[in-house]
Amino acid sequence: MGNASEVRRDTVTVPAGMSPADVKALAERKAQSQVSSGERISFVHLHGSRPAPGSSGAELEWRYSYHVIPSDGTAEE
């Protein structure tokens, strides 16, 4: 099972009122920055948002997950 795929979870904080498409683009960039050079992101899924701690509603914290696979695409299913 050496090259198994993996689902990871994280959050991104954005200004309130940002479109879900823009949030997803930011989440994809953040996810890509957190994988090694031998991995790539195959999808990002937004799970919802809540007011960011201490932001008084000016910012939202979005939860998301992303699927990481080896760059050569040989993940075992």
VMD Tcl script that draws the C-alpha trace (Angstrom):
set ca {
  {0.00 0.00 0.00}
  {2.97 2.31 -0.59}
  {1.34 4.98 -2.75}
  {-2.08 5.34 -1.14}
  {-4.10 8.50 -1.57}
  {-5.06 10.58 1.45}
  {-7.79 13.06 2.44}
  {-6.63 16.01 4.52}
  {-8.64 18.75 6.23}
  {-7.89 22.39 6.96}
  {-9.43 25.84 7.27}
  {-8.97 29.15 5.49}
  {-10.02 32.57 6.85}
  {-11.41 35.08 4.36}
  {-13.32 38.38 4.40}
  {-17.07 37.97 4.88}
  {-18.90 38.24 1.57}
  {-16.22 36.49 -0.50}
  {-17.81 34.18 -3.06}
  {-17.55 30.41 -2.54}
  {-15.68 30.14 -5.87}
  {-13.02 32.57 -4.62}
  {-12.83 30.76 -1.26}
  {-12.32 27.47 -3.09}
  {-9.52 28.99 -5.19}
  {-7.76 30.20 -2.03}
  {-8.25 26.81 -0.38}
  {-6.76 25.07 -3.43}
  {-3.68 27.33 -3.29}
  {-3.27 26.76 0.45}
  {-3.67 22.99 0.03}
  {-1.13 22.91 -2.81}
  {1.37 24.78 -0.62}
  {1.06 22.06 2.04}
  {1.86 19.01 -0.09}
  {5.32 17.74 -0.95}
  {6.82 17.92 -4.42}
  {5.94 14.24 -4.93}
  {2.22 14.85 -4.33}
  {-0.60 16.74 -5.99}
  {-4.13 17.83 -5.15}
  {-6.91 16.06 -7.05}
  {-9.89 17.97 -5.57}
  {-10.90 20.47 -2.89}
  {-14.32 20.36 -1.22}
  {-15.73 23.21 0.89}
  {-17.63 22.06 3.99}
  {-19.08 25.34 5.22}
  {-18.16 28.43 7.14}
  {-18.56 30.11 10.51}
  {-17.52 33.51 11.86}
  {-13.76 33.56 12.43}
  {-12.81 33.76 16.12}
  {-12.42 37.37 17.22}
  {-13.47 38.86 13.87}
  {-16.87 40.29 14.93}
  {-18.33 38.88 11.72}
  {-15.89 40.66 9.39}
  {-14.19 37.37 8.48}
  {-15.34 33.80 7.95}
  {-13.46 30.59 8.63}
  {-14.20 28.01 5.91}
  {-13.58 24.31 6.52}
  {-12.41 22.27 3.56}
  {-10.92 18.91 2.68}
  {-8.62 17.95 -0.15}
  {-7.54 14.70 -1.76}
  {-3.79 14.18 -2.08}
  {-2.36 11.70 -4.56}
  {1.17 10.92 -5.73}
  {2.30 13.10 -8.63}
  {2.73 10.06 -10.85}
  {-0.95 9.18 -10.28}
  {-0.30 5.67 -8.98}
  {-2.45 5.92 -5.86}
  {-4.01 2.66 -4.81}
  {-7.79 2.86 -4.65}
}
mol new
graphics top color blue
foreach p $ca { graphics top sphere $p radius 0.5 }
foreach p [lrange $ca 0 end-1] q [lrange $ca 1 end] { graphics top cylinder $p $q radius 0.2 }
display resetview
